[in-house]
């Protein structure tokens, strides 16, 4: 399994389409074998999903993610665990323990903002 988390300073970055980095976790038999931080070279959900596919990601843990991005992730056959926050490593450990929940966040960017056309206001 290969897990990706939008990443900033050890935390889950809260806006999927604008993440500057992703932390990738290679997992076998429920154990983390390797981690790497990769730079995102673009913005928008299409560029982010392409980066995940290039890196062989099959599972995404993220914070806020709009409907278009959720559809793109699903079309790439990547399992989605949305609406998470906090320390990236802890979220991955929770997933491996079967304790991470999916809280779809369509239409919301957090902090009282609402998304429209893929942009927060």
ROMARGU-119352 format. One record per residue: residue in three letters; chain; z, x, y of N, C-alpha, C, CB in turn. Coordinates in nm, 3 decimals, always signed. Glycine has a CB too. Example, Ala and Ser with C-alpha at 12.3 -4.5 7.8 and 13.67 -1.06 7.14 Angstrom:
- rest;kette;nzz;nxx;nyy;cazz;caxx;cayy;czz;cxx;cyy;cbzz;cbxx;cbyy
- Ala;A;+0.780;+1.319;-0.569;+0.780;+1.230;-0.450;+0.780;+1.320;-0.330;+0.905;+1.131;-0.447
- Ser;A;+0.708;+1.285;-0.225;+0.714;+1.367;-0.106;+0.787;+1.290;+0.003;+0.572;+1.408;-0.060
END
This chain:
- rest;kette;nzz;nxx;nyy;cazz;caxx;cayy;czz;cxx;cyy;cbzz;cbxx;cbyy
- Unk;A;+0.000;+0.085;-0.117;+0.000;+0.000;+0.000;+0.000;+0.089;+0.123;+0.122;-0.097;+0.000
- Unk;A;-0.072;+0.047;+0.225;-0.071;+0.119;+0.353;-0.033;+0.019;+0.462;-0.210;+0.186;+0.382
- Unk;A;+0.076;+0.048;+0.530;+0.131;-0.040;+0.632;+0.107;+0.022;+0.769;+0.283;-0.064;+0.609
- Unk;A;+0.071;-0.060;+0.866;+0.055;-0.015;+1.005;+0.149;-0.094;+1.095;-0.092;-0.030;+1.052
- Unk;A;+0.202;-0.025;+1.197;+0.288;-0.087;+1.296;+0.244;-0.037;+1.434;+0.440;-0.054;+1.270
- Unk;A;+0.211;-0.128;+1.529;+0.185;-0.083;+1.667;+0.314;-0.014;+1.715;+0.144;-0.204;+1.763
- Unk;A;+0.301;+0.103;+1.775;+0.415;+0.194;+1.786;+0.429;+0.251;+1.927;+0.402;+0.307;+1.686
- Unk;A;+0.554;+0.254;+1.975;+0.584;+0.322;+2.102;+0.731;+0.364;+2.100;+0.554;+0.229;+2.224
- Unk;A;+0.754;+0.495;+2.109;+0.891;+0.549;+2.113;+0.980;+0.498;+2.001;+0.954;+0.516;+2.246
- Unk;A;+0.926;+0.493;+1.880;+1.004;+0.451;+1.765;+1.014;+0.302;+1.744;+1.139;+0.506;+1.777
- Unk;A;+0.969;+0.225;+1.842;+0.981;+0.079;+1.839;+0.847;+0.013;+1.805;+1.032;+0.028;+1.974
- Unk;A;+0.855;-0.113;+1.763;+0.734;-0.194;+1.744;+0.683;-0.231;+1.883;+0.763;-0.323;+1.656
- Unk;A;+0.563;-0.181;+1.917;+0.502;-0.215;+2.047;+0.464;-0.363;+2.043;+0.376;-0.124;+2.078
- Unk;A;+0.494;-0.434;+2.150;+0.487;-0.580;+2.146;+0.352;-0.644;+2.176;+0.583;-0.633;+2.240
- Unk;A;+0.250;-0.570;+2.213;+0.121;-0.634;+2.241;+0.013;-0.567;+2.158;+0.087;-0.626;+2.392
- Unk;A;-0.019;-0.626;+2.042;-0.109;-0.567;+1.943;-0.238;-0.512;+2.004;-0.142;-0.671;+1.840
- Unk;A;-0.306;-0.589;+2.087;-0.436;-0.549;+2.141;-0.432;-0.436;+2.242;-0.500;-0.664;+2.204
- Unk;A;-0.313;-0.398;+2.286;-0.299;-0.292;+2.387;-0.217;-0.174;+2.337;-0.236;-0.347;+2.511
- Unk;A;-0.196;-0.166;+2.206;-0.118;-0.055;+2.150;-0.191;+0.077;+2.170;-0.089;-0.079;+2.000
- Unk;A;-0.119;+0.179;+2.214;-0.177;+0.313;+2.230;-0.170;+0.391;+2.100;-0.106;+0.390;+2.342
- Unk;A;-0.075;+0.352;+2.013;-0.054;+0.423;+1.886;-0.016;+0.324;+1.777;+0.056;+0.531;+1.901
- Unk;A;-0.043;+0.366;+1.654;+0.005;+0.295;+1.536;+0.077;+0.396;+1.448;-0.112;+0.224;+1.459
- Unk;A;+0.186;+0.355;+1.388;+0.249;+0.438;+1.286;+0.204;+0.383;+1.151;+0.407;+0.440;+1.299
- Unk;A;+0.151;+0.472;+1.068;+0.102;+0.434;+0.936;+0.199;+0.483;+0.830;-0.040;+0.492;+0.913
- Unk;A;+0.223;+0.399;+0.732;+0.315;+0.429;+0.622;+0.238;+0.415;+0.491;+0.440;+0.334;+0.624
- Unk;A;+0.236;+0.519;+0.411;+0.178;+0.512;+0.278;+0.292;+0.486;+0.180;+0.100;+0.644;+0.242
- Unk;A;+0.278;+0.378;+0.102;+0.386;+0.332;+0.016;+0.336;+0.320;-0.128;+0.442;+0.196;+0.065
- Unk;A;+0.416;+0.369;-0.221;+0.391;+0.351;-0.364;+0.522;+0.318;-0.431;+0.325;+0.477;-0.428
- Unk;A;+0.519;+0.223;-0.522;+0.640;+0.182;-0.596;+0.757;+0.155;-0.501;+0.679;+0.290;-0.697
- Unk;A;+0.726;+0.088;-0.389;+0.827;+0.051;-0.288;+0.896;+0.170;-0.223;+0.929;-0.037;-0.351
- Unk;A;+0.833;+0.287;-0.229;+0.888;+0.406;-0.163;+0.786;+0.458;-0.062;+0.924;+0.516;-0.267
- Unk;A;+0.836;+0.496;+0.057;+0.749;+0.554;+0.159;+0.719;+0.698;+0.120;+0.815;+0.547;+0.302
- Unk;A;+0.590;+0.728;+0.097;+0.550;+0.862;+0.058;+0.513;+0.948;+0.177;+0.434;+0.856;-0.038
- Unk;A;+0.457;+0.883;+0.281;+0.405;+0.958;+0.394;+0.400;+0.867;+0.516;+0.265;+1.017;+0.363
- Unk;A;+0.418;+0.926;+0.635;+0.397;+0.853;+0.760;+0.312;+0.939;+0.852;+0.533;+0.817;+0.829
- Unk;A;+0.239;+0.873;+0.940;+0.158;+0.942;+1.040;+0.143;+0.851;+1.161;+0.018;+0.982;+0.983
- Unk;A;+0.142;+0.910;+1.279;+0.116;+0.835;+1.401;-0.027;+0.865;+1.443;+0.219;+0.871;+1.515
- Unk;A;-0.107;+0.759;+1.460;-0.246;+0.776;+1.501;-0.266;+0.712;+1.638;-0.343;+0.714;+1.397
- Unk;A;-0.352;+0.773;+1.716;-0.385;+0.722;+1.849;-0.491;+0.613;+1.837;-0.434;+0.837;+1.941
- Unk;A;-0.475;+0.507;+1.913;-0.577;+0.403;+1.922;-0.673;+0.443;+2.033;-0.513;+0.262;+1.950
- Unk;A;-0.801;+0.445;+2.004;-0.899;+0.495;+2.101;-0.958;+0.385;+2.188;-1.009;+0.567;+2.029
- Unk;A;-0.920;+0.261;+2.165;-0.975;+0.152;+2.245;-0.867;+0.050;+2.273;-1.093;+0.086;+2.174
- Unk;A;-0.910;-0.065;+2.323;-0.816;-0.175;+2.342;-0.885;-0.304;+2.300;-0.766;-0.183;+2.490
- Unk;A;-0.806;-0.405;+2.279;-0.858;-0.532;+2.230;-0.844;-0.539;+2.080;-1.004;-0.551;+2.272
- Unk;A;-0.836;-0.660;+2.029;-0.808;-0.674;+1.887;-0.921;-0.625;+1.798;-0.780;-0.817;+1.855
- Unk;A;-1.045;-0.631;+1.842;-1.156;-0.582;+1.757;-1.142;-0.432;+1.732;-1.292;-0.612;+1.822
- Unk;A;-1.112;-0.356;+1.837;-1.095;-0.211;+1.823;-0.975;-0.179;+1.736;-1.080;-0.145;+1.961
- Unk;A;-0.868;-0.255;+1.752;-0.746;-0.229;+1.674;-0.768;-0.258;+1.526;-0.630;-0.312;+1.728
- Unk;A;-0.832;-0.370;+1.496;-0.858;-0.404;+1.356;-0.953;-0.301;+1.293;-0.918;-0.547;+1.344
- Unk;A;-1.053;-0.256;+1.368;-1.144;-0.152;+1.317;-1.067;-0.025;+1.282;-1.255;-0.121;+1.420
- Unk;A;-0.972;+0.013;+1.367;-0.890;+0.132;+1.341;-0.808;+0.114;+1.213;-0.796;+0.159;+1.461
- Unk;A;-0.752;-0.005;+1.195;-0.673;-0.031;+1.075;-0.760;-0.022;+0.949;-0.606;-0.169;+1.083
- Unk;A;-0.877;-0.082;+0.956;-0.969;-0.079;+0.841;-1.010;+0.065;+0.810;-1.094;-0.166;+0.869
- Unk;A;-1.043;+0.143;+0.914;-1.081;+0.284;+0.896;-0.973;+0.363;+0.824;-1.110;+0.350;+1.031
- Unk;A;-0.848;+0.327;+0.848;-0.735;+0.399;+0.790;-0.684;+0.338;+0.660;-0.622;+0.405;+0.889
- Unk;A;-0.757;+0.240;+0.607;-0.721;+0.182;+0.478;-0.596;+0.096;+0.478;-0.704;+0.289;+0.380
- Unk;A;-0.562;+0.040;+0.593;-0.441;-0.042;+0.606;-0.461;-0.177;+0.536;-0.404;-0.064;+0.755
- Unk;A;-0.360;-0.220;+0.460;-0.367;-0.352;+0.397;-0.254;-0.444;+0.442;-0.362;-0.337;+0.246
- Unk;A;-0.160;-0.392;+0.523;-0.047;-0.471;+0.572;-0.017;-0.431;+0.716;+0.079;-0.451;+0.482
- Unk;A;+0.001;-0.531;+0.803;+0.032;-0.507;+0.944;+0.163;-0.575;+0.979;-0.081;-0.558;+1.035
- Unk;A;+0.255;-0.496;+1.036;+0.378;-0.549;+1.093;+0.363;-0.535;+1.243;+0.508;-0.474;+1.039
- Unk;A;+0.379;-0.645;+1.317;+0.360;-0.634;+1.462;+0.453;-0.730;+1.535;+0.214;-0.662;+1.500
- Unk;A;+0.448;-0.720;+1.666;+0.522;-0.810;+1.752;+0.432;-0.928;+1.785;+0.570;-0.739;+1.881
- Unk;A;+0.391;-0.936;+1.909;+0.309;-1.046;+1.956;+0.162;-1.022;+1.924;+0.328;-1.067;+2.106
- Unk;A;+0.096;-1.127;+1.877;-0.045;-1.118;+1.842;-0.107;-1.256;+1.861;-0.064;-1.067;+1.694
- Unk;A;-0.215;-1.261;+1.936;-0.281;-1.388;+1.966;-0.363;-1.440;+1.849;-0.369;-1.372;+2.086
- Unk;A;-0.413;-1.561;+1.865;-0.488;-1.628;+1.760;-0.615;-1.555;+1.719;-0.523;-1.765;+1.802
- Unk;A;-0.690;-1.503;+1.818;-0.813;-1.429;+1.786;-0.784;-1.304;+1.706;-0.887;-1.392;+1.912
- Unk;A;-0.679;-1.234;+1.742;-0.641;-1.113;+1.669;-0.591;-1.148;+1.530;-0.532;-1.036;+1.746
- Unk;A;-0.516;-1.257;+1.517;-0.470;-1.301;+1.385;-0.589;-1.331;+1.295;-0.380;-1.425;+1.397
- Unk;A;-0.691;-1.396;+1.349;-0.812;-1.428;+1.271;-0.884;-1.301;+1.230;-0.906;-1.519;+1.352
- Unk;A;-0.893;-1.202;+1.320;-0.961;-1.076;+1.289;-0.885;-1.000;+1.180;-0.974;-0.988;+1.415
- Unk;A;-0.753;-1.001;+1.186;-0.670;-0.935;+1.084;-0.692;-1.004;+0.949;-0.520;-0.938;+1.124
- Unk;A;-0.692;-1.136;+0.949;-0.713;-1.211;+0.825;-0.852;-1.185;+0.768;-0.693;-1.363;+0.850
- Unk;A;-0.953;-1.179;+0.854;-1.090;-1.153;+0.809;-1.104;-1.015;+0.746;-1.188;-1.167;+0.925
- Unk;A;-1.018;-0.922;+0.786;-1.020;-0.786;+0.730;-0.932;-0.776;+0.604;-0.973;-0.684;+0.836
- Unk;A;-0.881;-0.891;+0.558;-0.795;-0.896;+0.438;-0.670;-0.810;+0.452;-0.874;-0.851;+0.316
- Unk;A;-0.610;-0.813;+0.572;-0.486;-0.741;+0.599;-0.374;-0.844;+0.606;-0.496;-0.656;+0.732
- Unk;A;-0.269;-0.823;+0.528;-0.152;-0.912;+0.534;-0.083;-0.892;+0.668;-0.053;-0.884;+0.416
- Unk;A;-0.039;-1.002;+0.728;+0.020;-0.998;+0.861;+0.164;-1.044;+0.859;-0.061;-1.084;+0.957
- Unk;A;+0.251;-0.963;+0.921;+0.390;-1.000;+0.945;+0.411;-0.989;+1.096;+0.492;-0.907;+0.865
- Unk;A;+0.396;-1.101;+1.167;+0.398;-1.103;+1.313;+0.533;-1.148;+1.367;+0.288;-1.194;+1.367
- Unk;A;+0.551;-1.125;+1.497;+0.670;-1.172;+1.565;+0.793;-1.086;+1.543;+0.700;-1.310;+1.523
- Unk;A;+0.772;-0.960;+1.507;+0.884;-0.869;+1.480;+0.908;-0.777;+1.599;+0.857;-0.786;+1.353
- Unk;A;+1.029;-0.729;+1.610;+1.063;-0.635;+1.716;+1.168;-0.538;+1.664;+1.115;-0.709;+1.843
- Unk;A;+1.190;-0.432;+1.742;+1.293;-0.335;+1.704;+1.232;-0.207;+1.651;+1.385;-0.394;+1.601
- Unk;A;+1.312;-0.135;+1.573;+1.273;-0.004;+1.522;+1.166;-0.021;+1.413;+1.397;+0.072;+1.465
- Unk;A;+1.053;+0.047;+1.429;+0.942;+0.035;+1.335;+0.983;+0.068;+1.193;+0.827;+0.124;+1.378
- Unk;A;+1.053;+0.180;+1.174;+1.093;+0.221;+1.039;+1.181;+0.116;+0.971;+1.167;+0.355;+1.046
- Unk;A;+1.268;+0.053;+1.047;+1.358;-0.049;+0.990;+1.279;-0.172;+0.947;+1.466;-0.089;+1.093
- Unk;A;+1.175;-0.208;+1.022;+1.092;-0.322;+0.985;+1.019;-0.295;+0.854;+0.991;-0.354;+1.097
- Unk;A;+0.970;-0.173;+0.837;+0.902;-0.137;+0.713;+1.000;-0.142;+0.596;+0.838;+0.003;+0.724
- Unk;A;+1.119;-0.090;+0.616;+1.220;-0.095;+0.509;+1.257;-0.240;+0.475;+1.346;-0.018;+0.551
- Unk;A;+1.263;-0.326;+0.576;+1.291;-0.468;+0.551;+1.178;-0.531;+0.470;+1.309;-0.544;+0.685
- Unk;A;+1.054;-0.497;+0.502;+0.939;-0.548;+0.426;+0.949;-0.505;+0.280;+0.806;-0.499;+0.488
- Unk;A;+0.978;-0.378;+0.258;+0.987;-0.326;+0.122;+1.102;-0.390;+0.044;+1.004;-0.174;+0.125
- Unk;A;+1.205;-0.434;+0.115;+1.318;-0.500;+0.052;+1.295;-0.650;+0.036;+1.445;-0.475;+0.132
- Unk;A;+1.178;-0.699;+0.083;+1.148;-0.841;+0.073;+1.221;-0.926;+0.174;+1.180;-0.889;-0.063
- Unk;A;+1.266;-0.864;+0.284;+1.347;-0.936;+0.382;+1.279;-0.954;+0.517;+1.476;-0.864;+0.402
- Unk;A;+1.154;-0.912;+0.530;+1.084;-0.925;+0.659;+1.011;-1.058;+0.661;+0.985;-0.808;+0.682
- Unk;A;+1.027;-1.132;+0.770;+0.963;-1.262;+0.783;+0.843;-1.254;+0.875;+1.062;-1.366;+0.834
- Unk;A;+0.754;-1.351;+0.859;+0.637;-1.364;+0.945;+0.665;-1.476;+1.045;+0.508;-1.392;+0.862
- Unk;A;+0.661;-1.442;+1.173;+0.682;-1.540;+1.280;+0.557;-1.540;+1.367;+0.811;-1.507;+1.365
- Unk;A;+0.454;-1.619;+1.332;+0.332;-1.617;+1.411;+0.361;-1.642;+1.559;+0.233;-1.722;+1.359
- Unk;A;+0.289;-1.570;+1.644;+0.318;-1.573;+1.787;+0.197;-1.618;+1.869;+0.363;-1.436;+1.835
- Unk;A;+0.109;-1.696;+1.809;-0.014;-1.735;+1.879;+0.017;-1.796;+2.014;-0.094;-1.833;+1.794
- Unk;A;-0.051;-1.744;+2.116;-0.040;-1.799;+2.249;+0.075;-1.745;+2.331;-0.026;-1.943;+2.240
- Unk;A;+0.155;-1.657;+2.275;+0.268;-1.604;+2.349;+0.268;-1.452;+2.345;+0.400;-1.659;+2.293
- Unk;A;+0.301;-1.391;+2.457;+0.309;-1.245;+2.464;+0.451;-1.198;+2.480;+0.224;-1.193;+2.578
- Unk;A;+0.547;-1.287;+2.472;+0.686;-1.249;+2.488;+0.725;-1.239;+2.634;+0.713;-1.118;+2.420
- Unk;A;+0.850;-1.226;+2.661;+0.899;-1.210;+2.798;+0.865;-1.327;+2.888;+0.844;-1.086;+2.856
- Unk;A;+0.844;-1.446;+2.832;+0.814;-1.563;+2.912;+0.668;-1.570;+2.956;+0.902;-1.564;+3.033
- Unk;A;+0.586;-1.478;+2.909;+0.445;-1.481;+2.944;+0.367;-1.565;+2.844;+0.388;-1.339;+2.950
- Unk;A;+0.255;-1.617;+2.889;+0.166;-1.690;+2.799;+0.028;-1.625;+2.805;+0.159;-1.841;+2.837
- Unk;A;-0.035;-1.615;+2.690;-0.168;-1.553;+2.685;-0.274;-1.658;+2.713;-0.194;-1.486;+2.547
- Unk;A;-0.376;-1.614;+2.781;-0.493;-1.698;+2.805;-0.613;-1.608;+2.799;-0.484;-1.773;+2.941
- Unk;A;-0.707;-1.636;+2.714;-0.826;-1.551;+2.704;-0.792;-1.409;+2.662;-0.900;-1.549;+2.835
- Unk;A;-0.683;-1.390;+2.592;-0.646;-1.257;+2.544;-0.571;-1.173;+2.643;-0.767;-1.184;+2.503
- Unk;A;-0.535;-1.228;+2.757;-0.463;-1.152;+2.859;-0.332;-1.219;+2.892;-0.548;-1.137;+2.985
- Unk;A;-0.228;-1.142;+2.915;-0.099;-1.199;+2.953;-0.095;-1.226;+3.102;+0.016;-1.105;+2.912
- Unk;A;-0.028;-1.335;+3.136;-0.010;-1.370;+3.278;+0.138;-1.370;+3.311;-0.072;-1.509;+3.311
END
